[in-house]
Amino acid sequence: MERGIYTKTEILSQPEAWADALDVVEKARAALLSLLTDEFEQVLFTGCGSTYYLSMAAAALFQESTGKIARGVPAGELLLNPQVVLGSGKTLLVAVSRSGSTTETVRAVEQFKRERGGRVLAITNYGDQPLAGLADLALVIEKGQEESVAQTRSFASMFVAATGLSLLAGQRVSEYQAMRGLPEVGAKLIDRYDSQARGIGEALELDRFYFLGSGARYGLACEVSLKMKEMTLTHSEPFHFMEFRHGPMSMVTENAVVVGMVSEKNFRHETAVLNEMQTMGGRGLSLAEAQSNVSFESGLPESARAVLYLPALQLMAFYRSLAKGLNPDRPKNLTAVVKLDL
């Protein structure tokens, strides 16, 4: 079988999974609003690996949309050190898992329900696994299911669902409705920037990648950095934009790529960081709605379009993996589901 065939198919087909995610959220809209309008003092998003990073991004979006305290925490910490991440207030737990059977996530939810009696919302791609059964409400995006180990389509589909529920919770209905434009924009974006992603990915003289993102985009920067590690075994790190100046920029060389997930609100400040890194010899790659190396030109509200940062960077990691003679479908030392004896 051709190396990477699953991963490539999953990246290219993800707009269809985004549409499915939006359908799932809309179908559950009444139940979601009933759950989300409860008087919670905080909302915790949790997951492992990619879905921990999704939780970080989703929590930032949720807090921005609603004004309610929200955090993203690793499920392993929630399980083993709940006193560190749980206060005494009423908490809604949003548990995110592609498989719905990751041991730490399932055990953390069981413990949360047993010891706190709290309510749980699940976001997953598999409805026949333990997590969905434990939840008060489960959003199951079946078209996000994958054959490959590294998450691409699944992550994006679940992130779209998390974005939708955050906008609904904040009563930002027009922005939520605008998300219906995402699949069409995403398909065009993949087609337009495939060759650019391939060119950077196949440039093996580049030996380090830094992904910069602030606000909700920091969690996404962590995720695409993880994709670069998993698929390509390349040195890769995520940072907040302004933090990159405080030490990490000492690592910038002519063999470094500094990728910026640029926001509309802070466009001037964030592009200034990228420009500064280029004066140090690094290669910059900016992604934004407009005036960037990868321009979405979506016309969608910023709160609704964050998933658009993902496809080109997933493709970049995919092509680099192939160029290094690796198989992105089966990254070294990894399995699709982590199951532990806990």
N, C-alpha and C positions, 0 to 999 in steps of 0.2 A: 504494500500500500504506500502511496506517495506520502512522504514526510509532511506533516503539518496540514493535511487535508481537512481534518476536523476543525482545527483552530481557524483556518482561513474561512471555511464555510460559516463558522459561528460568528466571526467578526463581520463578514459581508452581509449576513442575514439578520443582524441584530435590529435594524429598524422595524422588522415585522414583530420582534419580541417586545419592542417599545410599545407598539400599538396594542399588543395583547395586555401589557401591564396597565395601560390606560383603560382598557375595557374592564379589567379586573377591578381596578379602583372605582370606576364609575358604577359597576354592578353592586359593589359593597358600600356605596356612598352613604346611604342612610345609616347603616350599621357603624361605619367609621365615624360619622359625625356624632352619633350617640355615645360612642366610646371616647372620642377625643374631647368632647365638651364636658366630661366629668371633671371634678375639681381636683386635679392632680397638682401637686406642688412641684414636681419635676417629671421629665420624661427621659428615660435611659434607653438608648439604642445600643444593642450589643451583638457581637459576632466574633468570628475568629479569622485571622489572616485578611483576605480581601474584604470579607463582610465586616470586620472591625473597622477597616478604612472607610467602607461604605457608611458605617454607623457614625463615624466622625463627621463625614460630609453631610449626612442626613440630619444629624443633631444640630449642626450649624444652620442649615436651612430651616429647620423646624423652629429654632429659637428666633431667627431673623423674621420668620413669617408670623409667629404668634406672640413673641415677647415672653414666652414661658421658658423657664430654665430647662435646657436639654443638653445632654452629654452623650458622647460615644465612648464606650468602655469595652475592653476585651472580655469575652465570656469567661475566660480562665480566671481573670481577676474577680469578676462578679461571683464566681463559684468559690474560689479559695480565699479571697480577701474581701468579703462583702462589706465589712466595716469601713473599708477605704472608699468604696464607691457608692454606698447606700447611706443616706441620712435617715432621719426619723420620720420625714414627711411622706405623704401619700405619693406613690410612684407608679407610673405606667411604664411597663417594660416592652420595648419593641425589639424582638429577637429576629435576627436576619441570618439565614443559612441557605445556601444553594441546595444542598442535599436534604436538609431537614433532619439530618441524623448525626451531625457533628457532636461528639461526646460532650465536650465542655459546654456547648450551647444548650443542649438538651438537659444536662444535669443542673446548669445554672438556673434554667427556667423552672425545673422541678423544685429546686431549693427555694427559689423566690416565691413560688406559689405556696409551698408548704410552710415557710417561716414568716412570710409577710402577707400571705393571702392576697397578693396583688393581681392586677389584671394584666393580661399579656396579649399583644398583637404580634403575629408572626408574618414575616415576608420570606417567601421561599419559592423554589421552582418545582418542588415535589410535595403533593398534598397527601400522599399515602405513607409518609414517614412520621416519626414520633412528634416532631415539633408542631406540626399543624394540629395534631390531636390534643396537644397541651394548651393551645392558645384559645383565648376567648373569641378571637377572630383571626382568620388566616387569609392572607392575600397570596394566592398561588398562581404564579406566572409560568404556565407549562411550556410556552414557546421559548422560554429562556433556558431550557434544559440543554445539557452539553455532553459530548463524548470525551472532550479533551480535559486535561487536568487543570490547567491554568484558566481562571475565570475571565471571560470576555463578555459574551452575550448574556450570560446569567447575571453578572455584576451590573451591566448596564440596564437590564430589564428590571431588576430589583431596585436600582437607584431611581429609575423613572417612577416606580410605584411610591417610593419614599418621598420623592419630590411632590408628587400629586397629593399624597395625604398631608404633607406639610402645608401646602397651599390651601387645601380645604380646611385644615385646622385653623389657619389664620384668616379664614373667610375671604381669601383673595381669589374670588371666583373667576374673574376675567383672565387672570394669569394661569389658573388651572385649565380653563377652557382653551387657552392659547397653546397648551401642550399638545393638542391634537395635530399641530403642524410639525411636530418633531420627526415622525417617521419619514416624511417626504424630504425634509431638509437633510436628515441624516444620510439617506441614500445618495443624494447629490454630493454631499460632503465626502463620502467614501470614494465615490467615483472621481471626484475632482482632485483629491490629494493622495490617492494611492501611489502614484509614481514618485511624488516627493517623499513620502514616508519610506518607500523602498530605497530611494537614493541615499538617505541618511542611514537607514538600517544596514545597508550593505557596505557602508564605508568603515571597514574594520580597523582603519588607522585610528578611529575614534575609540578611546579606551575608558571613558567615564561619562556618566550622564547625571545631571542634576535637574530635578523637576521642582519648579517653584509655583506655589499657589497659596493664596491667603483666603481667609473666610472659609466658606464651604469648599473652595477649591483646594485647600490643603489636604483634606482627606482624599481627594482625587489624585493629587500629586503623589501621595503615599502609595496609592493603588497602581498607578502607571510605573512608578519606580519598582514596585514589587514585580510587575510584569516583566520589566527589563531584567531583573535578577533571575526570576524563575525560568524564563524562556531562553535567555542568552548568556547567563552566568557572567554578566558584566557588572563592574562596579557602578552602583547607582544609589542615589540618596535624594530624599525629598526635603524641602525647606520652605518656610514662609519667605515671601519675597524680601522683606526688609531684614530678616535674620541672616540671610545669605551673606550680607556684607560684614557681619560680625564674626569673622574667622573663616567660615567655609570657603570664601572666595579665594583664599590662599591656594586652593587646590585647582584653580582654573589654569589650564594650559591650552596650547593649540590643538590638543587632542580631546578637549572637553566639549560636551554639548550642554548648554544651559537652556532648558525648555521652560518657558513661562506661560502659565495659564492666566492670561491677563483679563482683569475685570473691567467693566465699563466705568464703574465708580472711581477706581484708582488707576485708570489707564496711564496717566502721566507719570505717576510715581513708579509703577511697576515696569513700564517700558524703559524708564531711566536706569533701573537696575540691570536689565538685559543689555542695554547699550553700553553700560559701564563694563560688563563682563566681556563684551566683544572688544573693547579697547585693550583688555588684558590678553587678548589672543584667543579667547574661547569662541565657539560657534553658537550663536543664538538662534532659537526657534520660538517664535511667539504664536500663540493661539488666542483669538479674540473674535468678537462679533465683526470687526472691520479693521482695516489698516494693520494687518498682521500677516505673517508668513502663511498661517492657516486662518483664513477669514470665513466665519460661518455665514454671514450675510443672510441670517435667518429671519430677521424682522420680529423675533419673539422676545418677550420680556426676559431680562437677565435671570430672574428667579426661576424661569421655566426651562432654560436651555442648557443647564450645566452639563448634561450628558453629552453634549456635542464636543466637549474636550477629549472624549475617550477614543473614538475610532481611529483617527490618524496615528495616535501614539501606540495603540494596540498593534496596528499594522507595522509601525516602525520596529517594535520588538519582534514581531513575527518574521519579518524579512531578515533581521539581524540573526535570529536563531538559525534560519536556513543557511545564511551565508557562512556561519561558523560550523556548519555540518551537524547541527543539533536537530532534535525533533521537538518542536514546540508543543505537539500533542502530549508528549510524555516527558516533562522536565525531570532532570536528574534528582533522585532521592525523594520524589514527591508522589503522593497518591491523591485521588480526587476527594476522598473523604478521610478525615483524621478521626480514628476511633481509638479510645484509650481505656485502660482498665482503671476506672475511677470509682 
